[in-house]
Amino acid sequence: MNHFLVGGAVRDALLGLPVKDRDWVVVGADPAAMKKAGFTAVGRDFPVFLHPDTHEEYALARTERKTAPGYHGFAFHASPEVTLEQDLARRDLTINAMAQDAQGNIADPYGGQRDLRDRVLRHVSAAFAEDPVRILRLARFAARFPNFSVAPETMTLMREMVAKGEVDALVAERVWQEFSRGLMENKPSRMLEVLRDCGALERLAPEVDRLFGVPQTAIHHPEVDTGVHLLMVLDQCAEQAAPLTVRFASLCHDLGKGLTPAEVLPRHIGHESRGLPLVKRLSERWRVPSECRELAELVAREHTHVHQSQSFGPEARLRLLDRCDAWRRPERFEELLWACECDARGRLGFEQRPYPQRQQFQLELHALLAIDLASVSAAALAEGKRGPAIGQAVQAARLAALQALPTSAAAAASQSM
């Protein structure tokens, strides 16, 4: 019985990157031998065991064969006769199909080290075409390693898979799992570029794919193309280390521009309301978690208002805070502002421009949340007010507080210096 470190741990070590998770494969053993050695069985679909001391996962070397379309259509075979090379052959990319023994020797039967050196994402074998999840995984790796290119023959293979309808068989949970991980990588725009290049984006997210080639007003969007703008916004999210909620909202913020009538192009008047049903449709299709879906809907509806808010009076600013439920959900409102800043900076030449709207609303919300609403309500009750009149008193207090604040975040900063 021999064990080998495999996959991402070997790849990242060769790249000089931190190794976060370690996976192991065991050659020459069966379940009985693993249990006798003190391992605990945990795998449901195929034999995986936990090490008795480190609790890391050790999988028996196995082969697989396609039995049905889609992600679940596989049969696995694990036995002591399966070799390390056979096990590595079923992996997706050459850079993930390497193993290291206890002495540090690298087993690399499919040229993973060469492709690491040449910065190429290449499939191991024709078996890549049997699992459509691998298209998403490759796109995610392109976002993690943006200086890697996709091998031409691998791109051709992915296009063939899309044409045969393989991606249509993907289950929603797996699409979201891979897509959300890709959004959190170093350069999420690369994921969309790869998926679009092979045709998978049109099948998985037609609302997003439709944005490419749609023009915008050059004075506000020097990059012009709405799809290009989206790519820049997502990379701004990565630049600012934004959480997944903000990144998904940024992905969806301009979906309505794909449906703008020709007569109002390239200004996209009303794209906010047109985008809301598309955000809901995409979220339902991928079964997106509620916190991501809710923020995406809020950003789609309100991002233009936040951008324009410097010209708003106190009453309009208060109405925006009300619509966003900022009093009960201040953290979500902060994420709205974050997404808006990424949107504002995700434009050609705008990458380093300040976004005072965010700082101003943060200042105002902090001041309004500090109001002693219990005292305001008690005073209203003492005056004989009831029901809606108390709510009006609360709003009047908030409006008065807004009116007393500096008119811009810059003014507030200058006063505190």
N, C-alpha and C positions, 0 to 999 in steps of 0.2 A: 504494500500500500504506500503510494507516494502522493504528496500534496504539493500544489503549485499556487502561487499568487497569480491572479489572472485579471485581465480587463483593465479598467480605468486606473487601478492602483499602479500597474506596470507602466501604462501610458504616461500618467502624470509624473511619476518618478523620473522617467526618461526625459520629460520636458522640463524638469527642475521645478515642478509645481508641488504645493503641499498635497499630501495624500490624505484624503478625508475618510474614505471607506475602503476596506480591504475585503475582497472576495477571493475565495479559494475553491479549487477544483481538486477532487481526489481521484486518482487513477489506480485501478487494481483492487477495488474494494466493493463490497455489497452492503446493504443495510445492516445485516447481522454483524459484520465486522466493525461497522461504525458504532453501533450500540455497545459492542463488547469493549471498544476503546473509550467508552464514556461519553460519546456524543449523544445529543438529544434530537430526535427527528422532529422537524417543524414543517417540511414542505408538504403541500397538498397535491400539486400537479406533478411534481417530480421530486426525487429524494434530495432533500436539503437538511443539514444537521447543524446544530450549534456546538461549538467547541466547549468542552467542560470548564475551561479556565477563562478564555478570552471572550467567549460567547459570540465570536465571529461566525459567519455562515460558511459552511463547507458543503459544496454540492458534488454529488457523484458525477464523474464524466459521463456524458450522454450524447446521443444523437437524436435527431428529430426528423419527422417527415410530415408533409402537408396532407391533411385529410379533408379539409373543407375550406371555403373562402373565408377571408377575414382574419382577425387576430386570434381567435380561439381555435381555429381549425388545425391543430397540431397533435401528433402522437409522439411521445417521448420514449426513448429506450435507454436505460441505464444498466450497465453490467460491468463486471471486472475486466471484460475483454475490450471495452471501448478505450481507444488510445487518446492521448492528449491532443494529437493532431486532429483526430476526428471531432473531439469536443470543440476545439478552436474553430473548426471549419463552419460550425453553425452560427458563429457570431456575425454581427452586422458589418463592421468596418475593420479594415486591416489594422488600424491603430488600436483597436480594442481586442485584437485576436493574438495577443502575446501572453506568455506565461513566464514566471520566474521561479526557479527551484530554491531549495533551502541554502544553496551555496552561492546564490546570486546570478546563476547562469540564465540567460534569456532564451526561451524557445520562441522562434519567430518564423513559422513555416510559410506565412503569407505576405511577408514584406512590410510589416508594420513599421519597423525602424526606418526603412527607406522612405515610406510615406510621411513619417514624422519629420524626417530631414527635408523632404521636398514640400512639406505642408500641403498634403493632398488627402482629401476624404474619399476613400475608395472602398467599394464593397468587396467582401472576401470571396464570394462565389455567387453563382446563379441562384442559390437558395435565398439570397437577399429578397428576391421578387416574391417569395412565398409569404412574407409578413409585411403588410402595409404600414405597421407602426414604425418600421425602419425608415420610411420616408420622413416621418416626423422627428425621429431620433437624429437622423443625419442633419436635418434643418436646424435642430437644436444645437448640435455640435458646431455647425457653421456659425451660429450666434456666439458660442463659447470661444471658438477659435476663429475670429473673423479674418485672420490672415491666411487661412487655409482655403484652397479652392476645391471644387467638386470635380472628381475625375470625369472626363467626357463620357466614358462608357457607363459610369454610374448614373449620370444625369439621363442618358438615353434609356437605361433600364427603368428609372423612376417614371419617366414619361410613358413608357410602355405599360407600367403598372397602373398609372392613372387612366390610361386609355382603356384598359381592360376592366375598369370599375373596382379595382381592389380597395381604393381608399373609401369607396362608398360603403364598404362593409365594416368600417371602423366603428367601435362603440363610443358613445359620447364621453364616457368617463375617461377613456384612454386618450381621446383627442385633447380633452381639457388638461389632463395630467401632463402630457408632453408639451402642449402649447403654452401652458402656464409656466412650466420650467424654462421654456425658450424665452419667454418674455423677461425672465429674471436673469438672463445671461448678459455677458459684457456688451454685446452689440445686437440687440433683438431685431434690428432691421434686416440683418443677414438671414434670419429665419424666414421672414416674409419674402425676401428676394429669392431664396432657394425654392420655397413652396410655390411661388408664382412662376418661376422658371420651368418647373416640371409640370405645372398645371394643377397641382393639388390645392392651391389656395382657392381657386375658382370653385372647386367641389366642396371644400370644407367651410369656406367663409366667403361666399360670393358677394356679400355686402362690403367686405374689405377689398376684395379683388377689383370690384367695380370702380373704386376711387382712382385707379391708375389711368392716366390719360385725360383726366378731368381738369380743365384749367381753372385758375383762380385769379383774382385781381392782382396784378404784379406789384402794385404799390404796397400792398399788405403782405404779399407772398412772392418775393423775388424768385423763389424756386418754381412758381407757377403751378406745377403739377400737384394735384391734391394727394396722390399716392406718395410722391416724393416727400411732401410735407409730413405725411404720416410717419414715414421711415425716420425722418429727422426728429419728430416728437418722441418716438419710442427711444431713440438713442439719447435724447435729452433726459428721459426718465432714468436710463442706466447711468448717465453722467452724474445725476443727482442722487443715485442710490434710492430711488423711489420704491415703495412697497408694491406688491402685486396688484392691490386694489387700484392704485394710481395708474399702473401700467396698463391694466385692462381697460380702465376708463379712457385712457389716452388712445388706445387702439380703436375705441368705438366713438370718439367724440365728434367726428366729422362724417359719420356714415350717411347722413342725409344728403351730403353733397353729391353722392352717386345718383340721386334721383332729382337733381335740380332741373326744372324745365329750361329749355333752351333760351326762352325769352328773358330769363333773369341771370343767365351765365354772363360773366364769371363771378358775379357778386354773391350768388348763393343765398339770396334772401329767403328766409324761412327754413333753412336747412336743419335748424334745431328741432322743430316739430316733426319734420319728415324723418329725422334720424331716430326718434324714440321707438317707433315700432320695430325698426331694424335692430336696435340694441336688444330689445326684448326677445326678438326672434332668434338672434345669435345666442343669447344667454340661455334660452330654453333648449336650443339644439345641442349645446355643449354641456348643459346642466351646470352652469356656472354657479359657484357659491353666492349666497344672497348678498354678502357684504361687497363683493365685486360687482354684481349686477346692479345693486342699488346705487352705488357711486357712479357707475357708468351711465345710468339713466339721468342722474343729477347733473353730471358734467355735460352730457349731450344737450340737456335743456338749458343750462345756465351759463355755459362758458363764455358766450358772446356778451352776456350781461356783465359778467365779472370784468372782461376786457374793457368794456365801455364805462365802468363804474366811476372812473375819475370825473366824469361829467355829471354824475348823479348828485342830486341834493340829498339831505338827510332822510327825507321821507322815502325816496326811492331806494336808498341803501337799506333802510329798515325793512321795506317790503321784500327786498332780496333775501335778507337774513331770515325773515319769516318763512318765505317759500322754501328755503333750504333747511328749515327746522334746526337752525344753528343753535338754538337754546338747549334743545335736548340732545343734539348730536354734534357737539363742537368739534370732535375729532374728525368726523366725516366732512364737516365744512372745511377744516384745515386741509384735508386731502383733496377736496374740490379746488382750493386755491393752488395746491401743489400741481395738480394736473393742468390747471390754467397757465401756470408759469411755464411748464414744459411745452405746452401748446404755443405760447407766445415766443419762446426761444427756439422752437423747432422750425426755424425759417432761415433761409439763406442770408447770412450777415447779421442775424438777430441773436446769435448764440450767446453773446455775453451782455446783452442789453439788460438793464435793471427792470424789474417788474414790481413797481411800487404798489400795485393793487393788492398784492398778497400781504405786504407789510401793513398797509392801511387797514385792511379788514381784520387782520390779527389784532391790531391795536384797538379797533372799535369793539370787536367781540369780547376781548378781555375786559374792557371797561364796562360793557353792558352786562356781562355775566357777574360782575362784582356788585351790581345794584342789589340792595337789600329788598327783595320783592315782598318779603313778609311784612316789612314796615310799610311799604307802599300799599299793600292790600289792607293792612290794619287801619291806615289813615283813611283809605277810601271807605271802609266799613264805618268808621267813626263819623264820616260825613253823610252816612245814610245810603251809600251806594250799594247796589246788589248786582249779582250776575254779570252780564256783559259790561256793565259800567266799571266793575273792578278790573276787567281785562283792558278796558280803555285807559284806565289810570296807569296800569303797568306799561302800556304802549307809550303813553305820554311821558312817563319817566325815562323810558329808553330813548325816545326821540330827543328829550331835553339833554340827555347824556351825550348823544351823538352830536348835537348842535354845539356842545361845549368843547368838543375835541378839536385838535388841529385839523385843517382841511386836507392835509396830506401826510403820509408817513415821513416824508423828508422834513416837513416842518416839525413833526414830533421829535425826530432825531436831533434836529438843530437845537431844540429847546432843552434836550437832556444832556447836551455836550457841555 
